[in-house]
Amino acid sequence: MENNQSLKDRVILVTGAGQGLGRAAALACAGRGATVILLGRTTRKLEQVYDEIVAANGPMPAIFPMDLEKAADKDFDTLAQTVGYQLRRLDGILHGAAEFESPSPLGQQTAEEWQRLYKVNVIAPFAINRACLQLLAAAPDAPVILVGESHGHVPAAYWGGFAVSKAALEAYFRIQAEEWADAANLRLNLVIPGPVNSPQRAISHPGEDKSRLPSLATLATDLADLMGPEGHGRRGQLIEWHPASSMNT
């Protein structure tokens, strides 16, 4: 665990916390003293992250299993109500969950795949932010981070429904950031990582030497910094992340 306690006494919701970037982000936030709400589809994976945090003497996290593909409005409302009842506050959200399909021609993609991508990558972040808005508005400082993708920012052939869903997330980000512009405590940012050694990258670039790529832990460290005091003043920004930048691009 980190010695940096910049998120001490804060409650941070991390989606996709059972694996990949969500897991790395949850560990990074807990390492900075946050009480992390671990949201993900698979309870077993969430329990493993829970155990990692406790073993490292981090604040005791909470587990909230949720399948974002199948969730409806009532489920997102239940999430917010449960957080409010059990933890009494919410100081930020880091949207680490993502649905991904291997690159392929549009003619080989299905409506079902597009619906799954859109529900997890666009609808879920919107719905979680909407449901939790009252809790976020009550926090002195409430950072919310969306994670975009370079092919959503600049679409390219074969990236299909994934690129379209991430482009839609970027459109949502711009609308929501403008609507929250007058709320001084709500700071929404969209981070677009470059190539990272991740499970998604292993699928999209199977023959690539991943050893030269930055790790998920490196990205997660910068995301955790953005959630804390170091991120003050960063509001409504689209941030293209590179490991040497420390979110300064």
N, C-alpha and C positions, 0 to 999 in steps of 0.2 A: 504493500500500500504506500501511497505517496505521503510525504510529510506535510505537503501543502494542504492547509485546512480552509481554503477559500470558499468552500461550500458548506462549512460547518453550520448545523442547525437548520439547513434547508431541506425541503422535501422535493425530490426531482423524480418525475415519471420518465422512464426510458422504455420505448417500445422496441419490440424485436430483441428483447434482452437475453434470450436464451442462446443466441449464437451470433457469429459475425460481428458487424459493427455495433449492434445493440449491446451485445455482451461486453465488448471492449469499452464502450461508453459507460455502461453501468459500473464496471470496475473502476474506471477513471473517476467518475463522479463520487463513488463511495470512498475512493482513496483521498478525495479532497474533503471528506467529512459529511457528505450528503446522506440523508436517509433516502434510499433509492426504492422506488416502486418498480418492480420487475414485471413488465407486461410482455406476454408472448403466448404462442399457441400451445407449446409442449411443457407441461408441468415439470416433467423430469429434468429438462434442460434448465428451467428456471431454478429448480432446487439446487442444481449443481453450482449455478452462479451465486445463489444465496449462500451456499456453504463456503465458496471461495471468499466471499466478502467477510463472513463471520470469522473464518480461519485467519484472515489478515487483520482482525480486530477493527473492522469497519463498523459503522452504525448498523444495527439490525435492520435489514431491508424488509420490504413487504412483497408478496407475490400476488399477481392478479392474472390468472390465465384468461386469454381471450383469443379467439380465432377471428382476425380482422376481416377475412374474406366473408365470413358468415354473419358478422355482427350487424345489428340494426340499431336504430335510434335509441330504443329502450336499453340496449346493452351499454351504449356509450353513456347514457344518463345514469345507469346503475354504477358504472365506473366512477363517475364524478361524485355521486352520492356516497359511495363507499369510502372514497378518499376523504371526503369532508367529514364523515362520521368517525372514521378510525384514526385519521392522522390530523384532522382539524385544519389542514393548510395544504397548499400546493404552490411551490416557488418556481417551477419551471418544467418544461417538457422537452425531451430530446427524442425526436422521431427517428429511431434507428431501424424500424421494420421496413422491409422492402420485398416485393415479389419480383422474380426475374425469370425470364424464359431465354433459352439459348437463341442467339441471332439466327434468323432464317428469312427467306423471301416471304413477302406478304401473302403470296398465294398458298403458303404452307401453314399460315397461322389461322387460328380459329376464333370465333366470337367468344367462346367460353374462356380462352386464354386472355383475350383482351378484357373481358369483364373482371376476371380475377386480378389482373394487373391494375386495373383502374380502381377496384375496390380497396386494395391494400395500399397502393401508392398515392392515391389522391383522396378518395372518400374518407378513409380512416383518419388521416391527419386533420382534415377539415372537421370531421365529426368529433374527434377527441378535443380539439381546440374549442369548438363550440360548446360542448358539454361542460368543459372545465373552465370556461371563461369567468364565471363568478368567483371561483377559487383563485384564479390567476389575478384577477382584478383586485383582490384583497391583499395580495402580496406586495411588500415594499418594492421588490425587484423581481420581475417574472420573465426570464428569457425563454424563448421558444425557438428551437432550431429544427428546420426542415433540411433533409439531405437530398439534394438534387443529383443529377448525373450529366456528364458532358454530352451524351447523345440526346438528352432531353433539351439541353441548351442549344446545341447545334445538331439537329437530326441528320442521320445518315442512313443509307441503304442497309437493309437487313436487321436493323434494330427495332423496327416495327412497333408493336404494342407497348413494349417497354419504353421506348423513346417517347411515344405519344403520351403515355401516362406521366412520365417525368416532365414533359413540356407542359402538361396540364397542371402539375404540381407547381411549376414555376409561375403559371398564370394565377393560380390560387394565391400563392405567396404575395404577388404584387398587389392583388386586390385586398387581401387581409392586412398587409402592412400599411396600406393607405387608410384603411378603416380604423386601424389602431394608432394612427399617427399622433392623435391628440392625447393618448393615454401614456403618460411619461414612464410608467412602470412596466408597460408591455413592450418588450423588444424582440421582434420577430426577425430572424435572418435565415437565408437559404445558403447552405454551404454546398459547393460542387467540388467533390474531390477529383483529383487526377487519378491516374492508375495507382491502385493500392493492392497489396498482396492480400486478397480476400477470397472467400468461397465463390463469390460471383465472378471474380476475375479468372479463377480456375476453370469455370465453365465457359466463359466467353473467349479466353485465350489459352487453351489447354497446352499448347506447345511452348509457351513462353517461359523464360527463366525468371521466376518470381523473386529470386534472391536479391535482385537489384531494386526492387520496388519498396516503397515505404510500407511499414506494417500498419495493421489496424490499430495497434496500441498507440502508435505515433499520432495518427489521425484523431483517435479518441482523446488523447491528452490535450490536443488543441481545442477540440470541441468542449471538453470540460472547462478549459480556461475561458472560452467564450461564454460559458454559462455563468461564470463568476464575475468578480469585480473587474478583471482584466477586459471583460467584454462591454463594460459600461460605455455608452456612446455609440455602440454598434447597433443600429436599429434600421430595419428596412433595407438591409444590404444584401446583395448577391455576392458571395465571397467564393472566389475560385481558389481552392486550397492547394498548396504545394508544401512539402514538409519543411522547407527552409523558411517559409513565409511567416509562420506563426500567425496566420490569419491577417496578414498585413496587405494582401493584394486587394 
